[in-house]
Amino acid sequence: FVIMSSTGIAIGLNKGYPTEKRTVGARPSNNKARISKRTKMVRELVGEVVGLCPYERRMMDMLKTGGAGAEKRMYKFAKRRLGTHKRAVKKREQVKDAYGKVRARAAAAH
Protein backbone atom coordinates (compact mmCIF):
# COMPACT_ATOMS: atom_id res chain seq x y z
CA PHE A 1 0.00 0.00 0.00
CA VAL A 2 1.68 3.18 -1.22
CA ILE A 3 0.37 6.64 -0.40
CA MET A 4 0.58 8.70 -3.58
CA SER A 5 0.36 12.43 -3.85
CA SER A 6 -3.01 14.04 -4.58
CA THR A 7 -3.92 14.50 -8.22
CA GLY A 8 -5.93 17.73 -8.10
CA ILE A 9 -9.02 15.84 -9.32
CA ALA A 10 -12.14 15.77 -7.16
CA ILE A 11 -12.74 12.01 -7.50
CA GLY A 12 -10.68 8.82 -7.28
CA LEU A 13 -8.26 7.28 -4.82
CA ASN A 14 -5.88 10.25 -4.75
CA LYS A 15 -8.48 12.99 -4.94
CA GLY A 16 -7.83 16.42 -3.52
CA TYR A 17 -5.58 19.41 -3.86
CA PRO A 18 -1.96 18.46 -4.57
CA THR A 19 0.10 19.28 -1.49
CA GLU A 20 3.66 18.64 -0.42
CA LYS A 21 3.92 15.80 2.11
CA ARG A 22 5.49 16.88 5.37
CA THR A 23 8.11 14.74 7.08
CA VAL A 24 7.07 14.43 10.68
CA GLY A 25 9.81 13.98 13.29
CA ALA A 26 9.85 11.29 15.94
CA ARG A 27 7.72 11.93 18.99
CA PRO A 28 9.29 11.92 22.46
CA SER A 29 6.84 9.23 23.54
CA ASN A 30 8.59 6.80 21.18
CA ASN A 31 11.70 6.97 23.37
CA LYS A 32 9.82 6.12 26.57
CA ALA A 33 10.59 2.40 26.70
CA ARG A 34 14.29 2.72 25.81
CA ILE A 35 16.66 2.05 28.67
CA SER A 36 20.04 3.76 28.97
CA LYS A 37 23.26 1.88 29.74
CA ARG A 38 23.56 3.62 33.09
CA THR A 39 19.99 2.80 34.16
CA LYS A 40 20.45 -0.83 33.14
CA MET A 41 23.69 -1.09 35.11
CA VAL A 42 22.17 0.54 38.20
CA ARG A 43 19.14 -1.79 38.12
CA GLU A 44 21.38 -4.85 37.82
CA LEU A 45 23.52 -3.65 40.72
CA VAL A 46 20.49 -2.98 42.93
CA GLY A 47 19.08 -6.39 42.00
CA GLU A 48 22.34 -8.08 43.08
CA VAL A 49 22.55 -6.20 46.36
CA VAL A 50 18.90 -6.33 47.40
CA GLY A 51 17.86 -9.68 45.93
CA LEU A 52 14.38 -10.74 44.89
CA CYS A 53 11.00 -9.48 46.09
CA PRO A 54 8.83 -11.98 47.99
CA TYR A 55 6.57 -12.52 44.97
CA GLU A 56 9.63 -13.05 42.77
CA ARG A 57 10.91 -15.66 45.24
CA ARG A 58 7.53 -17.34 45.04
CA MET A 59 7.81 -17.43 41.25
CA MET A 60 11.28 -18.93 41.62
CA ASP A 61 9.82 -21.65 43.86
CA MET A 62 7.19 -22.38 41.22
CA LEU A 63 10.01 -22.84 38.73
CA LYS A 64 12.03 -25.04 41.13
CA THR A 65 9.13 -27.35 41.93
CA GLY A 66 8.59 -27.47 38.20
CA GLY A 67 5.92 -29.63 36.68
CA ALA A 68 4.41 -29.38 33.24
CA GLY A 69 2.68 -26.02 33.63
CA ALA A 70 5.26 -24.23 35.78
CA GLU A 71 5.86 -21.43 33.27
CA LYS A 72 2.15 -20.89 32.73
CA ARG A 73 1.55 -20.74 36.49
CA MET A 74 4.42 -18.28 36.83
CA TYR A 75 2.91 -16.15 34.07
CA LYS A 76 -0.58 -16.16 35.58
CA PHE A 77 0.81 -15.31 39.02
CA ALA A 78 2.92 -12.48 37.61
CA LYS A 79 0.00 -11.15 35.59
CA ARG A 80 -2.17 -10.96 38.72
CA ARG A 81 0.60 -9.06 40.52
CA LEU A 82 1.79 -6.78 37.72
CA GLY A 83 -1.41 -6.18 35.75
CA THR A 84 -0.42 -6.58 32.10
CA HIS A 85 0.60 -9.39 29.76
CA LYS A 86 3.78 -7.63 28.66
CA ARG A 87 5.00 -6.99 32.21
CA ALA A 88 4.17 -10.54 33.28
CA VAL A 89 6.07 -12.13 30.38
CA LYS A 90 9.05 -9.85 31.00
CA LYS A 91 9.08 -10.65 34.73
CA ARG A 92 8.80 -14.41 34.05
CA GLU A 93 11.84 -14.23 31.76
CA GLN A 94 13.70 -12.16 34.35
CA VAL A 95 13.04 -14.73 37.11
CA LYS A 96 13.99 -17.60 34.77
CA ASP A 97 17.29 -15.85 33.99
CA ALA A 98 17.96 -15.32 37.70
CA TYR A 99 17.24 -19.01 38.37
CA GLY A 100 19.58 -19.98 35.53
CA LYS A 101 22.36 -17.89 37.09
CA VAL A 102 21.75 -19.50 40.49
CA ARG A 103 21.95 -22.98 38.95
CA ALA A 104 25.09 -22.08 36.99
CA ARG A 105 26.72 -20.77 40.16
CA ALA A 106 25.77 -23.96 42.02
CA ALA A 107 27.14 -26.13 39.20
CA ALA A 108 30.39 -24.18 39.16
CA ALA A 109 30.77 -24.61 42.94
CA HIS A 110 30.58 -28.42 42.66
Backbone as XML, in Angstrom:
<?xml version="1.0"?>
<chain id="A" units="angstrom">
  <residue number="1" name="PHE">
    <atom name="N" x="0.845" y="-1.186" z="0.000"/>
    <atom name="CA" x="0.000" y="0.000" z="0.000"/>
    <atom name="C" x="0.887" y="1.244" z="0.000"/>
  </residue>
  <residue number="2" name="VAL">
    <atom name="N" x="0.841" y="1.997" z="-1.079"/>
    <atom name="CA" x="1.681" y="3.179" z="-1.222"/>
    <atom name="C" x="0.795" y="4.417" z="-1.239"/>
  </residue>
  <residue number="3" name="ILE">
    <atom name="N" x="1.132" y="5.391" z="-0.406"/>
    <atom name="CA" x="0.370" y="6.636" z="-0.402"/>
    <atom name="C" x="0.938" y="7.530" z="-1.489"/>
  </residue>
  <residue number="4" name="MET">
    <atom name="N" x="0.129" y="7.848" z="-2.488"/>
    <atom name="CA" x="0.582" y="8.701" z="-3.576"/>
    <atom name="C" x="0.104" y="10.121" z="-3.337"/>
  </residue>
  <residue number="5" name="SER">
    <atom name="N" x="0.737" y="11.044" z="-4.023"/>
    <atom name="CA" x="0.356" y="12.434" z="-3.846"/>
    <atom name="C" x="-1.002" y="12.690" z="-4.498"/>
  </residue>
  <residue number="6" name="SER">
    <atom name="N" x="-1.696" y="13.696" z="-4.052"/>
    <atom name="CA" x="-3.012" y="14.038" z="-4.582"/>
    <atom name="C" x="-2.893" y="14.484" z="-6.041"/>
  </residue>
  <residue number="7" name="THR">
    <atom name="N" x="-3.966" y="14.246" z="-6.777"/>
    <atom name="CA" x="-3.924" y="14.504" z="-8.218"/>
    <atom name="C" x="-4.492" y="15.867" z="-8.607"/>
  </residue>
  <residue number="8" name="GLY">
    <atom name="N" x="-5.272" y="16.470" z="-7.738"/>
    <atom name="CA" x="-5.925" y="17.728" z="-8.095"/>
    <atom name="C" x="-7.302" y="17.479" z="-8.703"/>
  </residue>
  <residue number="9" name="ILE">
    <atom name="N" x="-7.701" y="16.204" z="-8.781"/>
    <atom name="CA" x="-9.021" y="15.841" z="-9.316"/>
    <atom name="C" x="-9.936" y="15.534" z="-8.133"/>
  </residue>
  <residue number="10" name="ALA">
    <atom name="N" x="-11.212" y="15.867" z="-8.278"/>
    <atom name="CA" x="-12.144" y="15.768" z="-7.159"/>
    <atom name="C" x="-12.610" y="14.348" z="-6.870"/>
  </residue>
  <residue number="11" name="ILE">
    <atom name="N" x="-12.321" y="13.382" z="-7.752"/>
    <atom name="CA" x="-12.745" y="12.006" z="-7.505"/>
    <atom name="C" x="-11.566" y="11.051" z="-7.650"/>
  </residue>
  <residue number="12" name="GLY">
    <atom name="N" x="-11.720" y="9.838" z="-7.151"/>
    <atom name="CA" x="-10.685" y="8.815" z="-7.284"/>
    <atom name="C" x="-9.936" y="8.594" z="-5.985"/>
  </residue>
  <residue number="13" name="LEU">
    <atom name="N" x="-9.001" y="7.651" z="-6.031"/>
    <atom name="CA" x="-8.260" y="7.284" z="-4.825"/>
    <atom name="C" x="-7.416" y="8.430" z="-4.289"/>
  </residue>
  <residue number="14" name="ASN">
    <atom name="N" x="-6.777" y="9.174" z="-5.175"/>
    <atom name="CA" x="-5.878" y="10.251" z="-4.749"/>
    <atom name="C" x="-6.501" y="11.625" z="-4.966"/>
  </residue>
  <residue number="15" name="LYS">
    <atom name="N" x="-7.796" y="11.718" z="-4.690"/>
    <atom name="CA" x="-8.479" y="12.995" z="-4.938"/>
    <atom name="C" x="-7.969" y="14.081" z="-4.004"/>
  </residue>
  <residue number="16" name="GLY">
    <atom name="N" x="-8.180" y="15.300" z="-4.380"/>
    <atom name="CA" x="-7.827" y="16.416" z="-3.520"/>
    <atom name="C" x="-6.751" y="17.306" z="-4.085"/>
  </residue>
  <residue number="17" name="TYR">
    <atom name="N" x="-6.559" y="18.405" z="-3.427"/>
    <atom name="CA" x="-5.584" y="19.413" z="-3.857"/>
    <atom name="C" x="-4.176" y="18.862" z="-3.690"/>
  </residue>
  <residue number="18" name="PRO">
    <atom name="N" x="-3.323" y="18.990" z="-4.698"/>
    <atom name="CA" x="-1.955" y="18.463" z="-4.568"/>
    <atom name="C" x="-1.145" y="19.274" z="-3.563"/>
  </residue>
  <residue number="19" name="THR">
    <atom name="N" x="-0.674" y="18.608" z="-2.529"/>
    <atom name="CA" x="0.102" y="19.278" z="-1.487"/>
    <atom name="C" x="1.427" y="18.548" z="-1.299"/>
  </residue>
  <residue number="20" name="GLU">
    <atom name="N" x="2.369" y="19.244" z="-0.707"/>
    <atom name="CA" x="3.665" y="18.640" z="-0.420"/>
    <atom name="C" x="3.550" y="17.871" z="0.893"/>
  </residue>
  <residue number="21" name="LYS">
    <atom name="N" x="3.990" y="16.618" z="0.895"/>
    <atom name="CA" x="3.916" y="15.800" z="2.106"/>
    <atom name="C" x="4.984" y="16.260" z="3.092"/>
  </residue>
  <residue number="22" name="ARG">
    <atom name="N" x="4.565" y="16.475" z="4.322"/>
    <atom name="CA" x="5.493" y="16.878" z="5.367"/>
    <atom name="C" x="6.182" y="15.657" z="5.968"/>
  </residue>
  <residue number="23" name="THR">
    <atom name="N" x="7.439" y="15.807" z="6.330"/>
    <atom name="CA" x="8.111" y="14.739" z="7.075"/>
    <atom name="C" x="7.972" y="15.076" z="8.550"/>
  </residue>
  <residue number="24" name="VAL">
    <atom name="N" x="7.339" y="14.191" z="9.268"/>
    <atom name="CA" x="7.074" y="14.428" z="10.677"/>
    <atom name="C" x="8.170" y="13.762" z="11.501"/>
  </residue>
  <residue number="25" name="GLY">
    <atom name="N" x="8.732" y="14.503" z="12.451"/>
    <atom name="CA" x="9.808" y="13.976" z="13.290"/>
    <atom name="C" x="9.290" y="12.972" z="14.304"/>
  </residue>
  <residue number="26" name="ALA">
    <atom name="N" x="10.206" y="12.284" z="14.935"/>
    <atom name="CA" x="9.848" y="11.292" z="15.945"/>
    <atom name="C" x="9.299" y="11.985" z="17.183"/>
  </residue>
  <residue number="27" name="ARG">
    <atom name="N" x="8.303" y="11.359" z="17.774"/>
    <atom name="CA" x="7.717" y="11.925" z="18.989"/>
    <atom name="C" x="8.522" y="11.480" z="20.215"/>
  </residue>
  <residue number="28" name="PRO">
    <atom name="N" x="8.561" y="12.305" z="21.245"/>
    <atom name="CA" x="9.294" y="11.923" z="22.461"/>
    <atom name="C" x="8.738" y="10.645" z="23.097"/>
  </residue>
  <residue number="29" name="SER">
    <atom name="N" x="7.444" y="10.401" z="22.921"/>
    <atom name="CA" x="6.837" y="9.226" z="23.542"/>
    <atom name="C" x="7.393" y="7.928" z="22.963"/>
  </residue>
  <residue number="30" name="ASN">
    <atom name="N" x="8.002" y="8.005" z="21.766"/>
    <atom name="CA" x="8.592" y="6.802" z="21.176"/>
    <atom name="C" x="9.861" y="6.373" z="21.902"/>
  </residue>
  <residue number="31" name="ASN">
    <atom name="N" x="10.473" y="7.285" z="22.637"/>
    <atom name="CA" x="11.701" y="6.972" z="23.365"/>
    <atom name="C" x="11.431" y="6.447" z="24.771"/>
  </residue>
  <residue number="32" name="LYS">
    <atom name="N" x="10.179" y="6.400" z="25.176"/>
    <atom name="CA" x="9.820" y="6.116" z="26.568"/>
    <atom name="C" x="10.356" y="4.766" z="27.046"/>
  </residue>
  <residue number="33" name="ALA">
    <atom name="N" x="10.233" y="3.734" z="26.243"/>
    <atom name="CA" x="10.593" y="2.397" z="26.700"/>
    <atom name="C" x="12.088" y="2.113" z="26.611"/>
  </residue>
  <residue number="34" name="ARG">
    <atom name="N" x="12.853" y="2.966" z="25.948"/>
    <atom name="CA" x="14.289" y="2.723" z="25.812"/>
    <atom name="C" x="14.973" y="2.855" z="27.165"/>
  </residue>
  <residue number="35" name="ILE">
    <atom name="N" x="15.952" y="2.017" z="27.394"/>
    <atom name="CA" x="16.663" y="2.046" z="28.670"/>
    <atom name="C" x="18.132" y="2.395" z="28.403"/>
  </residue>
  <residue number="36" name="SER">
    <atom name="N" x="18.656" y="3.339" z="29.175"/>
    <atom name="CA" x="20.040" y="3.761" z="28.973"/>
    <atom name="C" x="20.993" y="2.740" z="29.606"/>
  </residue>
  <residue number="37" name="LYS">
    <atom name="N" x="22.247" y="2.796" z="29.205"/>
    <atom name="CA" x="23.259" y="1.880" z="29.741"/>
    <atom name="C" x="23.378" y="2.052" z="31.247"/>
  </residue>
  <residue number="38" name="ARG">
    <atom name="N" x="23.396" y="3.314" z="31.675"/>
    <atom name="CA" x="23.560" y="3.616" z="33.095"/>
    <atom name="C" x="22.413" y="3.054" z="33.910"/>
  </residue>
  <residue number="39" name="THR">
    <atom name="N" x="21.176" y="3.282" z="33.449"/>
    <atom name="CA" x="19.994" y="2.800" z="34.164"/>
    <atom name="C" x="20.015" y="1.279" z="34.259"/>
  </residue>
  <residue number="40" name="LYS">
    <atom name="N" x="20.385" y="0.631" z="33.160"/>
    <atom name="CA" x="20.454" y="-0.828" z="33.141"/>
    <atom name="C" x="21.464" y="-1.332" z="34.167"/>
  </residue>
  <residue number="41" name="MET">
    <atom name="N" x="22.638" y="-0.691" z="34.185"/>
    <atom name="CA" x="23.690" y="-1.088" z="35.106"/>
    <atom name="C" x="23.250" y="-0.897" z="36.556"/>
  </residue>
  <residue number="42" name="VAL">
    <atom name="N" x="22.615" y="0.242" z="36.836"/>
    <atom name="CA" x="22.165" y="0.544" z="38.199"/>
    <atom name="C" x="21.123" y="-0.477" z="38.650"/>
  </residue>
  <residue number="43" name="ARG">
    <atom name="N" x="20.181" y="-0.825" z="37.763"/>
    <atom name="CA" x="19.140" y="-1.789" z="38.120"/>
    <atom name="C" x="19.733" y="-3.165" z="38.393"/>
  </residue>
  <residue number="44" name="GLU">
    <atom name="N" x="20.713" y="-3.558" z="37.588"/>
    <atom name="CA" x="21.381" y="-4.851" z="37.819"/>
    <atom name="C" x="22.101" y="-4.857" z="39.163"/>
  </residue>
  <residue number="45" name="LEU">
    <atom name="N" x="22.785" y="-3.754" z="39.465"/>
    <atom name="CA" x="23.519" y="-3.646" z="40.722"/>
    <atom name="C" x="22.569" y="-3.724" z="41.910"/>
  </residue>
  <residue number="46" name="VAL">
    <atom name="N" x="21.474" y="-2.982" z="41.847"/>
    <atom name="CA" x="20.488" y="-2.982" z="42.929"/>
    <atom name="C" x="19.889" y="-4.381" z="43.087"/>
  </residue>
  <residue number="47" name="GLY">
    <atom name="N" x="19.623" y="-5.031" z="41.952"/>
    <atom name="CA" x="19.080" y="-6.392" z="42.001"/>
    <atom name="C" x="20.026" y="-7.360" z="42.690"/>
  </residue>
  <residue number="48" name="GLU">
    <atom name="N" x="21.344" y="-7.212" z="42.438"/>
    <atom name="CA" x="22.337" y="-8.080" z="43.077"/>
    <atom name="C" x="22.415" y="-7.827" z="44.573"/>
  </residue>
  <residue number="49" name="VAL">
    <atom name="N" x="22.387" y="-6.551" z="44.953"/>
    <atom name="CA" x="22.546" y="-6.195" z="46.363"/>
    <atom name="C" x="21.300" y="-6.555" z="47.166"/>
  </residue>
  <residue number="50" name="VAL">
    <atom name="N" x="20.143" y="-6.198" z="46.644"/>
    <atom name="CA" x="18.902" y="-6.333" z="47.402"/>
    <atom name="C" x="18.307" y="-7.735" z="47.288"/>
  </residue>
  <residue number="51" name="GLY">
    <atom name="N" x="18.443" y="-8.350" z="46.123"/>
    <atom name="CA" x="17.864" y="-9.680" z="45.934"/>
    <atom name="C" x="16.471" y="-9.584" z="45.336"/>
  </residue>
  <residue number="52" name="LEU">
    <atom name="N" x="15.713" y="-10.659" z="45.495"/>
    <atom name="CA" x="14.382" y="-10.742" z="44.885"/>
    <atom name="C" x="13.296" y="-10.298" z="45.856"/>
  </residue>
  <residue number="53" name="CYS">
    <atom name="N" x="12.189" y="-9.808" z="45.296"/>
    <atom name="CA" x="11.003" y="-9.478" z="46.088"/>
    <atom name="C" x="10.362" y="-10.791" z="46.546"/>
  </residue>
  <residue number="54" name="PRO">
    <atom name="N" x="9.509" y="-10.746" z="47.555"/>
    <atom name="CA" x="8.826" y="-11.976" z="47.992"/>
    <atom name="C" x="8.047" y="-12.657" z="46.871"/>
  </residue>
  <residue number="55" name="TYR">
    <atom name="N" x="7.347" y="-11.874" z="46.031"/>
    <atom name="CA" x="6.572" y="-12.518" z="44.969"/>
    <atom name="C" x="7.478" y="-13.113" z="43.897"/>
  </residue>
  <residue number="56" name="GLU">
    <atom name="N" x="8.670" y="-12.493" z="43.716"/>
    <atom name="CA" x="9.634" y="-13.050" z="42.766"/>
    <atom name="C" x="10.213" y="-14.358" z="43.296"/>
  </residue>
  <residue number="57" name="ARG">
    <atom name="N" x="10.435" y="-14.423" z="44.620"/>
    <atom name="CA" x="10.908" y="-15.658" z="45.237"/>
    <atom name="C" x="9.872" y="-16.758" z="45.078"/>
  </residue>
  <residue number="58" name="ARG">
    <atom name="N" x="8.614" y="-16.367" z="45.209"/>
    <atom name="CA" x="7.533" y="-17.342" z="45.045"/>
    <atom name="C" x="7.501" y="-17.883" z="43.621"/>
  </residue>
  <residue number="59" name="MET">
    <atom name="N" x="7.731" y="-16.998" z="42.643"/>
    <atom name="CA" x="7.808" y="-17.431" z="41.247"/>
    <atom name="C" x="8.993" y="-18.373" z="41.040"/>
  </residue>
  <residue number="60" name="MET">
    <atom name="N" x="10.100" y="-18.079" z="41.712"/>
    <atom name="CA" x="11.283" y="-18.932" z="41.617"/>
    <atom name="C" x="10.968" y="-20.316" z="42.177"/>
  </residue>
  <residue number="61" name="ASP">
    <atom name="N" x="10.224" y="-20.364" z="43.283"/>
    <atom name="CA" x="9.822" y="-21.649" z="43.863"/>
    <atom name="C" x="8.940" y="-22.427" z="42.903"/>
  </residue>
  <residue number="62" name="MET">
    <atom name="N" x="8.045" y="-21.727" z="42.214"/>
    <atom name="CA" x="7.190" y="-22.384" z="41.220"/>
    <atom name="C" x="8.063" y="-23.036" z="40.147"/>
  </residue>
  <residue number="63" name="LEU">
    <atom name="N" x="9.108" y="-22.335" z="39.755"/>
    <atom name="CA" x="10.013" y="-22.841" z="38.727"/>
    <atom name="C" x="10.805" y="-24.037" z="39.245"/>
  </residue>
  <residue number="64" name="LYS">
    <atom name="N" x="11.246" y="-23.953" z="40.532"/>
    <atom name="CA" x="12.034" y="-25.035" z="41.134"/>
    <atom name="C" x="11.207" y="-26.306" z="41.260"/>
  </residue>
  <residue number="65" name="THR">
    <atom name="N" x="9.983" y="-26.172" z="41.771"/>
    <atom name="CA" x="9.131" y="-27.354" z="41.929"/>
    <atom name="C" x="8.754" y="-27.908" z="40.578"/>
  </residue>
  <residue number="66" name="GLY">
    <atom name="N" x="8.739" y="-27.037" z="39.584"/>
    <atom name="CA" x="8.595" y="-27.470" z="38.195"/>
    <atom name="C" x="7.223" y="-27.990" z="37.868"/>
  </residue>
  <residue number="67" name="GLY">
    <atom name="N" x="7.188" y="-29.110" z="37.177"/>
    <atom name="CA" x="5.923" y="-29.626" z="36.684"/>
    <atom name="C" x="5.709" y="-29.148" z="35.265"/>
  </residue>
  <residue number="68" name="ALA">
    <atom name="N" x="4.667" y="-29.679" z="34.657"/>
    <atom name="CA" x="4.409" y="-29.381" z="33.244"/>
    <atom name="C" x="4.041" y="-27.915" z="33.026"/>
  </residue>
  <residue number="69" name="GLY">
    <atom name="N" x="3.182" y="-27.377" z="33.863"/>
    <atom name="CA" x="2.681" y="-26.017" z="33.632"/>
    <atom name="C" x="3.331" y="-24.967" z="34.497"/>
  </residue>
  <residue number="70" name="ALA">
    <atom name="N" x="4.594" y="-25.166" z="34.861"/>
    <atom name="CA" x="5.261" y="-24.230" z="35.776"/>
    <atom name="C" x="5.346" y="-22.826" z="35.179"/>
  </residue>
  <residue number="71" name="GLU">
    <atom name="N" x="5.720" y="-22.746" z="33.903"/>
    <atom name="CA" x="5.861" y="-21.426" z="33.274"/>
    <atom name="C" x="4.527" y="-20.723" z="33.168"/>
  </residue>
  <residue number="72" name="LYS">
    <atom name="N" x="3.488" y="-21.485" z="32.850"/>
    <atom name="CA" x="2.152" y="-20.892" z="32.726"/>
    <atom name="C" x="1.675" y="-20.383" z="34.090"/>
  </residue>
  <residue number="73" name="ARG">
    <atom name="N" x="1.937" y="-21.171" z="35.142"/>
    <atom name="CA" x="1.547" y="-20.744" z="36.494"/>
    <atom name="C" x="2.305" y="-19.490" z="36.886"/>
  </residue>
  <residue number="74" name="MET">
    <atom name="N" x="3.608" y="-19.466" z="36.545"/>
    <atom name="CA" x="4.421" y="-18.275" z="36.828"/>
    <atom name="C" x="3.835" y="-17.059" z="36.124"/>
  </residue>
  <residue number="75" name="TYR">
    <atom name="N" x="3.470" y="-17.248" z="34.858"/>
    <atom name="CA" x="2.910" y="-16.149" z="34.066"/>
    <atom name="C" x="1.615" y="-15.640" z="34.689"/>
  </residue>
  <residue number="76" name="LYS">
    <atom name="N" x="0.724" y="-16.563" z="35.035"/>
    <atom name="CA" x="-0.578" y="-16.164" z="35.585"/>
    <atom name="C" x="-0.397" y="-15.434" z="36.917"/>
  </residue>
  <residue number="77" name="PHE">
    <atom name="N" x="0.529" y="-15.941" z="37.729"/>
    <atom name="CA" x="0.811" y="-15.313" z="39.018"/>
    <atom name="C" x="1.363" y="-13.906" z="38.815"/>
  </residue>
  <residue number="78" name="ALA">
    <atom name="N" x="2.314" y="-13.782" z="37.885"/>
    <atom name="CA" x="2.921" y="-12.478" z="37.605"/>
    <atom name="C" x="1.893" y="-11.510" z="37.037"/>
  </residue>
  <residue number="79" name="LYS">
    <atom name="N" x="1.004" y="-12.014" z="36.209"/>
    <atom name="CA" x="-0.002" y="-11.154" z="35.593"/>
    <atom name="C" x="-0.952" y="-10.595" z="36.650"/>
  </residue>
  <residue number="80" name="ARG">
    <atom name="N" x="-1.306" y="-11.438" z="37.632"/>
    <atom name="CA" x="-2.168" y="-10.963" z="38.723"/>
    <atom name="C" x="-1.461" y="-9.866" z="39.518"/>
  </residue>
  <residue number="81" name="ARG">
    <atom name="N" x="-0.144" y="-10.024" z="39.711"/>
    <atom name="CA" x="0.596" y="-9.060" z="40.525"/>
    <atom name="C" x="0.923" y="-7.779" z="39.758"/>
  </residue>
  <residue number="82" name="LEU">
    <atom name="N" x="1.260" y="-7.926" z="38.471"/>
    <atom name="CA" x="1.786" y="-6.783" z="37.720"/>
    <atom name="C" x="0.754" y="-6.119" z="36.814"/>
  </residue>
  <residue number="83" name="GLY">
    <atom name="N" x="-0.319" y="-6.830" z="36.470"/>
    <atom name="CA" x="-1.415" y="-6.182" z="35.753"/>
    <atom name="C" x="-1.485" y="-6.369" z="34.259"/>
  </residue>
  <residue number="84" name="THR">
    <atom name="N" x="-0.344" y="-6.483" z="33.558"/>
    <atom name="CA" x="-0.422" y="-6.582" z="32.104"/>
    <atom name="C" x="0.336" y="-7.801" z="31.598"/>
  </residue>
  <residue number="85" name="HIS">
    <atom name="N" x="-0.034" y="-8.234" z="30.413"/>
    <atom name="CA" x="0.600" y="-9.393" z="29.763"/>
    <atom name="C" x="2.088" y="-9.144" z="29.546"/>
  </residue>
  <residue number="86" name="LYS">
    <atom name="N" x="2.393" y="-7.971" z="28.999"/>
    <atom name="CA" x="3.780" y="-7.633" z="28.662"/>
    <atom name="C" x="4.679" y="-7.668" z="29.897"/>
  </residue>
  <residue number="87" name="ARG">
    <atom name="N" x="4.214" y="-7.044" z="30.973"/>
    <atom name="CA" x="4.998" y="-6.993" z="32.205"/>
    <atom name="C" x="5.187" y="-8.387" z="32.794"/>
  </residue>
  <residue number="88" name="ALA">
    <atom name="N" x="4.111" y="-9.189" z="32.713"/>
    <atom name="CA" x="4.169" y="-10.544" z="33.280"/>
    <atom name="C" x="5.169" y="-11.409" z="32.524"/>
  </residue>
  <residue number="89" name="VAL">
    <atom name="N" x="5.144" y="-11.336" z="31.197"/>
    <atom name="CA" x="6.067" y="-12.135" z="30.384"/>
    <atom name="C" x="7.507" y="-11.698" z="30.659"/>
  </residue>
  <residue number="90" name="LYS">
    <atom name="N" x="7.713" y="-10.392" z="30.737"/>
    <atom name="CA" x="9.050" y="-9.854" z="30.995"/>
    <atom name="C" x="9.557" y="-10.308" z="32.370"/>
  </residue>
  <residue number="91" name="LYS">
    <atom name="N" x="8.696" y="-10.253" z="33.380"/>
    <atom name="CA" x="9.076" y="-10.653" z="34.732"/>
    <atom name="C" x="9.369" y="-12.145" z="34.793"/>
  </residue>
  <residue number="92" name="ARG">
    <atom name="N" x="8.569" y="-12.959" z="34.083"/>
    <atom name="CA" x="8.796" y="-14.405" z="34.051"/>
    <atom name="C" x="10.185" y="-14.706" z="33.474"/>
  </residue>
  <residue number="93" name="GLU">
    <atom name="N" x="10.529" y="-14.022" z="32.374"/>
    <atom name="CA" x="11.841" y="-14.227" z="31.760"/>
    <atom name="C" x="12.957" y="-13.784" z="32.709"/>
  </residue>
  <residue number="94" name="GLN">
    <atom name="N" x="12.714" y="-12.688" z="33.413"/>
    <atom name="CA" x="13.703" y="-12.163" z="34.351"/>
    <atom name="C" x="13.965" y="-13.172" z="35.473"/>
  </residue>
  <residue number="95" name="VAL">
    <atom name="N" x="12.903" y="-13.755" z="36.022"/>
    <atom name="CA" x="13.041" y="-14.734" z="37.108"/>
    <atom name="C" x="13.706" y="-16.010" z="36.590"/>
  </residue>
  <residue number="96" name="LYS">
    <atom name="N" x="13.360" y="-16.419" z="35.361"/>
    <atom name="CA" x="13.985" y="-17.603" z="34.767"/>
    <atom name="C" x="15.490" y="-17.379" z="34.588"/>
  </residue>
  <residue number="97" name="ASP">
    <atom name="N" x="15.871" y="-16.185" z="34.150"/>
    <atom name="CA" x="17.287" y="-15.855" z="33.987"/>
    <atom name="C" x="18.014" y="-15.895" z="35.335"/>
  </residue>
  <residue number="98" name="ALA">
    <atom name="N" x="17.372" y="-15.332" z="36.365"/>
    <atom name="CA" x="17.959" y="-15.319" z="37.701"/>
    <atom name="C" x="18.150" y="-16.754" z="38.207"/>
  </residue>
  <residue number="99" name="TYR">
    <atom name="N" x="17.170" y="-17.605" z="37.956"/>
    <atom name="CA" x="17.238" y="-19.011" z="38.370"/>
    <atom name="C" x="18.360" y="-19.724" z="37.617"/>
  </residue>
  <residue number="100" name="GLY">
    <atom name="N" x="18.504" y="-19.407" z="36.339"/>
    <atom name="CA" x="19.584" y="-19.983" z="35.534"/>
    <atom name="C" x="20.950" y="-19.604" z="36.083"/>
  </residue>
  <residue number="101" name="LYS">
    <atom name="N" x="21.095" y="-18.346" z="36.510"/>
    <atom name="CA" x="22.361" y="-17.892" z="37.092"/>
    <atom name="C" x="22.649" y="-18.618" z="38.404"/>
  </residue>
  <residue number="102" name="VAL">
    <atom name="N" x="21.597" y="-18.807" z="39.211"/>
    <atom name="CA" x="21.748" y="-19.504" z="40.493"/>
    <atom name="C" x="22.206" y="-20.941" z="40.243"/>
  </residue>
  <residue number="103" name="ARG">
    <atom name="N" x="21.600" y="-21.593" z="39.267"/>
    <atom name="CA" x="21.952" y="-22.978" z="38.945"/>
    <atom name="C" x="23.377" y="-23.062" z="38.394"/>
  </residue>
  <residue number="104" name="ALA">
    <atom name="N" x="23.742" y="-22.096" z="37.563"/>
    <atom name="CA" x="25.089" y="-22.079" z="36.992"/>
    <atom name="C" x="26.124" y="-21.892" z="38.096"/>
  </residue>
  <residue number="105" name="ARG">
    <atom name="N" x="25.817" y="-21.025" z="39.041"/>
    <atom name="CA" x="26.720" y="-20.767" z="40.159"/>
    <atom name="C" x="26.873" y="-22.029" z="41.005"/>
  </residue>
  <residue number="106" name="ALA">
    <atom name="N" x="25.748" y="-22.736" z="41.218"/>
    <atom name="CA" x="25.766" y="-23.963" z="42.017"/>
    <atom name="C" x="26.562" y="-25.063" z="41.292"/>
  </residue>
  <residue number="107" name="ALA">
    <atom name="N" x="26.407" y="-25.132" z="39.977"/>
    <atom name="CA" x="27.137" y="-26.130" z="39.196"/>
    <atom name="C" x="28.639" y="-25.844" z="39.197"/>
  </residue>
  <residue number="108" name="ALA">
    <atom name="N" x="28.989" y="-24.559" z="39.158"/>
    <atom name="CA" x="30.393" y="-24.176" z="39.158"/>
    <atom name="C" x="31.047" y="-24.470" z="40.517"/>
  </residue>
  <residue number="109" name="ALA">
    <atom name="N" x="30.253" y="-24.380" z="41.591"/>
    <atom name="CA" x="30.774" y="-24.614" z="42.935"/>
    <atom name="C" x="31.099" y="-26.093" z="43.147"/>
  </residue>
  <residue number="110" name="HIS">
    <atom name="N" x="30.356" y="-26.982" z="42.497"/>
    <atom name="CA" x="30.584" y="-28.423" z="42.664"/>
    <atom name="C" x="31.633" y="-28.950" z="41.742"/>
  </residue>
</chain>
